[in-house]
């Protein structure tokens, strides 16, 4: 099972959908989440933090290594690896990807009822455009697709 939850950032102005692959790490492992508006005010610590699209995720590395070690037998995970291997990262490609994709489906709903083939074509094309744009903006998960 994979958990996802909506989590507000430290300043409370933004929210992110956070994903925990295989539910290995509990929610508390993400100790702080900074959006682009509040990320500028925290001192950077590469031992516990990972950056993506202007956001900063700060992990409790001691707890993360404990849980990952217990399940996977490896205790030297870095914050980048935790993010890039999805043990605690975005749900989708960005903090708001779930919302974006929901809106796209909503927008194309009338087309779906009219012309299912065209709908599939459109949704695939629009999604590819989104992913390209995200890659261009430097989002880590988009770069891997
Ligand atoms: Zn914030």
Boltz pocket constraint, residues with backbone or C-beta under 6 A from the ligand:
constraints:
  - pocket:
      binder: B
      contacts: [[A, 9], [A, 10], [A, 11], [A, 12], [A, 13], [A, 14], [A, 33], [A, 34], [A, 35], [A, 36], [A, 37], [A, 38], [A, 39]]
      max_distance: 6.0
